[in-house]
Every structure is written in structure tokens, then in C-alpha cells.
Amino acid sequence: MVSAKPLTAQQAAELLIVSPRTIYRLIDSGELAGKKVGNKYRTTDAACIAYLNDPRDPVNASAGEHKGEVLCQSPSEAVCGTVISLRRQEKELGDLLARGTKSRHRNCTTN
């Protein structure tokens, strides 16, 4: 039975199987009912269950922007759905290209 028992961010994170940082973000964005009391975050188990039962469509991680950066799929991560910024992707692709061309010997003979 779900009650309005108060939970810390750590307890809410364990209930929702996420990190406490995710709980902070959800409370700050208003997606999860809760409050910041002093420097601690508090929510209820009823709010966590309501969040899980929310009928809104989930947002794809690769769709849109996060903190002003356009996100895209990571070429170096094997896990499907890993999202990184374009700046990081450019660095990773540059590193891969440099590694691929470093091992090749070039023939510079002319006729």
C-alpha cells in the first residue's frame, strides 16, 4: 500500500532504481513532486509511484538538446542509446581517424 511517507533523495532513487542526481533533476524540473528543504531534497513514495504511472510519452535521449548542446550517438560506446554532445563526438571521431592513419605507412615514390 502506498502512503505519503516522506523519502530522502537516496531512498527515492532506490525506489525508482535511478541515481540520487536523477531525483534532484526530476524534482528541480517539476516532473517529480518534491521539495528542497535546506540543502536536502524530499519527496514521497506516493509521488514516486505517480511519476512511474505518468501517461506522458517518454522523451528519446537523442532527440533535442540538453543544456544547449545538440546530442548525438557516440561512435565509441557499444551500448545502444549512449548520447554525447557534438563536440565530444567530433573529438572521438578525430581520435579514431588519427589512430587509423597513424598505423598506415604511406608510399611517397614518384615516377
N, C-alpha and C positions, 0 to 999 in steps of 0.2 A: 504494500500500500504506500502511495506517495503522499508525503506530508510536506509542510513548508519548513522543514528542518534547515537551518542555516548551514552553509558549507563554505569552507575556505576554497581558494583557487586550486590548491593542491587536491583537495577532496573532490571538487567538481571535475578536475582534469582526470582523476582516476575513474570517476563515474562515466565520463564521456570518452575515455580512452584517448586523450589528447594530452598535449603538454600544458603546464600552467600558463605559459606565454600565450597559447591559443585562447585560453579562458580570458586573460587580460584583454586581448584584442577583441574577442566577441562581446565582452561587457562594454568596452570603450565604444564600439561601433553600434551598440544597441541591439545586436542580434540576440544576445542572451541577457535576460533580465538579471540585474545585479547592481551593486554599488561599490564604489571605492570609499572605504571608511578609513580615514587617515592615509596610510600608505599600504593598506591591505584591501584586497578585493573579496567581496562576499556575494554569494548567490544562494539559491535554494535548490533542493533536489527536484522540487516541482518545476522550477524554471528550466532545469536541465532536461527533464522529460518533455516539457513543452517545446524546447528547442529541437529535440530529436523528432518530434511529431509535426514540426512546421511543414506545411504543404508547399512552401515555395520551392521552385526548381533550384537544384544546386548549380553553382557557377563553376564552369570549367576553369581549371588553373591556368591554362594557356590563353584564355580569352580575356582581352582587355589589358589594363595597365595596373601596376602595383607601385605605389609611391613614385609615380611619374615616369617609370621606366617601362618600355614595351617588353613583354616577356615572350620567350620562345623556347622550343625544345632544346635540351642540352645534347650535344653530339657525344660527349664523353661519358655521360651517365647511362648505365644499362637499364635502369628502372624506367619503365614506361610512365610518362606523366611528369618527369622531372622538369621543372621550369626554371630558366635562368634569364637574366637580363641580356639584351642585345650586346651590351658592352662586354659581358663575360663570354658570350658565345663567340664574339669576334676574337677575343684573346685565345680561347680554346682552339678555334679553327686555325689561327695563326701558329699556335704551338704545334698542332698536328701537321700543318704544312711544312714548318721548319724541320720537324723531326723526319718527315718523309723525304725531303730533298737533301738532308744532311748526309744520309747514308748512300746516296747515289753518286757515283763518280761520273764526271762529265768528260766527254771526248772533245777536245778542242783542236783537233787536227784540221788543217785546211788543205785543199787541193791546189 
